[in-house]
Amino acid sequence: MASEKDELVFFINGKKVVEKNVDPETTLLTYLRRKLGLCGTKLGCGEGGCGACTVMISKFDCFQKKIIHYSANACLFPICALHHVAVTTVEGIGSTKTRLHPVQERIAKSHGSQCGFCTPGIVMSMYTLLRNQSEPKMEEIEDAFQGNLCRCTGYRPILEGYRTFAKDWKCCGGKVNGLGCCMAGKENNWGQRLCERKINGPDCCMNAKDTAMVSSSLFNAAEFQPLDPTQEPIFPPELLIHQNKLQKQLCFKGERVTWFQPTTLKELVALKAEYPTAKLVVGNTEVGIEMRLKNMLYPVIIAPTWIPEMNAIQHTEEGINFGASCTLSHVEEVLRKAVAHLPSYKTEVFQAVLEQLRWFAGPQIRNVAALGGNIMTASPISDLNPVFMASGSRLTLVSNDGSRTVRMDETFFTGYRKTILKPEEVLLSVEIPFSRKGEYFSAFKQASRREDDIAIVTCGMRVLFQEGTSQVQEIKLSYGGMAPTTVMATKTCQELIGREWKEKLLQEACSMLASEMNLSPSSPGGMVDFRRTLTLSFFFKFYLTVLQKLSIELNGNVSASIIFLR
């Protein structure tokens, strides 16, 4: 057992911090602002939704064998999770007293800051992206801001300023693709093609003085100082030395909460047997919100992030097996590689998971939230659980008594926020299966806004056809947001087996779904009619998607899909 006087060692903006009296209830944001006086990191929503508290976390990942940098929400990040980690805040990259970093300079000169409250978070999101990719694509820049909200300036000047970092950036002094637009290849009054020379050089259309082509640019990019990746602060060498030493189990005790950080699976299951009601925390994106906003108390917290088996990724004959502590960002990275290299018929489920992750919170959450935590939270509006249920993903559970494997089906969730796991059991891994030939999978989500929002209704849908036909062999329709748990439309699925994938099936399936996916007028969350309509709309979209793919598979052309409608 670890000592109760373990020291917490980490770095803030290059300076070593040794904390001897750690309270597990303290977040990184509270520590930065109250203990260190670093008030550039702001408190906004307090639940990881606005990004005002974004910082960069750097650590040596012993599983990937490299130094990684990622953005995170300081308002949720537990101080106890910082052992042997480096943190960079907005004060650590530059200031007016020393020198502004190019990221800070460009948002200021492009008028991307108004009240300034969200600016430090946006700056740190961009800074983290550049630490990982010095010449990002414009799409990557936009994706990096999914978890950052700005409520006054609007996003145009922010993106306009930061797009100058993109390798695919093109300036435009005139109306985009209109008269005088460089992208349209127009000529100026001297007969020169715009931006034929160096972008933002003397002949660039953005800097043109001709009154016939009035520039709507917010800034002159030629005035920006260049980004030099070689001048960024290095990762603390002391933390690299620590990686060669054997980690020991840590224990931090506060007034109300005790934090354990085991290093082996044996230590983990022993702790879970001793404290069966203990919460396992990786990213703290759920437990942190419950403790902060719902006044819930969890006296014992166990952090399994150092356990090799819970971070392992294995490619098996049936799919890809992810350790339960793997972050959603890491899962996304692995699945993208699989989709790129495997035959498309084997990656239907992977593509559906990627589609859901695309709209899953913001990067700051995905960078720390664990795959296993998403399942064990058992949220009825989970984005991923309907996908895992419809695909029949396999879960490996461990305890002191051994291990067992269960398939995630309609029996896995036993009630609101409850699963079939015993109190002493731990979710070890999740196997996401390959799809087969003749099998099609889709996932859908409807929320109030497209990005960084919780779902109203989600679903995962899978259908397998008998070889060479349009006859349904297996079908699974799973929904979130339609009951206290993620549910399967079992009656509808049973009735559709053996049917032809034609318009008659569509009509009858919608009728059965409307009956099976029923909601009482007093259902929590409201919008009852809208949610019921979404279940049918999702199936209709799935039907058309499969119809098109099926027609290509059976007939070799898209137009043949009309045959199945008759």
Secondary structure, 3 states (H helix, E strand, C coil): CCCCCCCEEEEECCEEEEECCCCCCCEHHHHHHHHCCCCCCCCCCCCCCCCCCEEEEEEEECCCCEEEEEEEECCCCEHHHHCCCEEECHHHCCCCCCCCCHHHHHHHHCCCCCCCCCHHHHHHHHHHHHHHCCCCCHHHHHHHCCCCCCCCCCCHHHHHHHHHHCCCCCCCCCCCCCCCCHHHCCECCCCCECCCCCCCCCCCHHHCCCCCCCCCCCCCHHHCCCCCHHHCCCCCHHHHHHCCCCCCCEEEECCCCEEEECCCHHHHHHHHHHCCCCEECCCCCCHHHHHHHCCCCCCEEECCCCCHHHCCEEECCCEEEEECCCEHHHHHHHHHHHHHHCCHHHCHHHHHHHHHHHCCCCHHHHCCCEHHHHHHCCCCCCCCHHHHHHHCCEEEEEECCEEEEEECCCCCEEECCEECCCCCCEEEEEEEECCCCCEEEEEEEEECCCCCCCEEEEEEEEEEECCCCCEEEEEEEEEECCCCCCEECHHHHHHHCCCECCHHHHHHHHHHHHHHCCCCCCCCCCCHHHHHHHHHHHHHHHHHHHHHHHHHHHHCCHHHHHHHCC
